[in-house]
Amino acid sequence: MHFTVFGDVVDFNEDDFSTLLDYDPAAMNGKTNKRYGVEFLPTSGTSPNIDERIELVLGWDARASIMNKWITDVIEWLTLRSNPHFRFFNGRDHGYGILRMSKEKVVAEVYYHDKYVLG
């Protein structure tokens, strides 16, 4: 399964996972978690995402259904709430990412496209 994630790379106690849940992105270098960098994980062009996996589980063309959209929304919401170091999460769209780096800054861009439209 593929998805897009932008997140902070932070230090946390592997023996006490709750230290990661205490992470406050606004604090940047809070009292319990030090931020070391960022993670950029773009989505895939064709591999199944959350909504397509739901369709496989339900066994019918559920991608356009209200139920599929609702389940995907809930999964995205839960993923963000249970991973406070994630700044962005998208589990439904296909595309690719570009990372531009210079001495002054790093810019990550994600471009989404319709999986079923061939150019």
Number of C-alpha atoms within 10 A of each C-alpha: 13 19 20 22 18 17 19 21 15 18 15 18 11 9 7 9 10 11 14 19 15 16 24 15 17 7 11 14 15 13 10 15 22 16 18 11 9 14 14 18 17 24 26 19 19 15 12 21 21 23 23 19 17 20 17 14 10 11 9 9 12 18 18 10 10 10 12 20 17 12 14 22 17 12 16 18 13 11 16 17 12 11 16 17 23 18 14 14 19 22 21 21 22 24 17 17 17 12 11 10 10 7 5 5 7 9 10 14 12 15 13 15 13 11 14 9 6 6 3
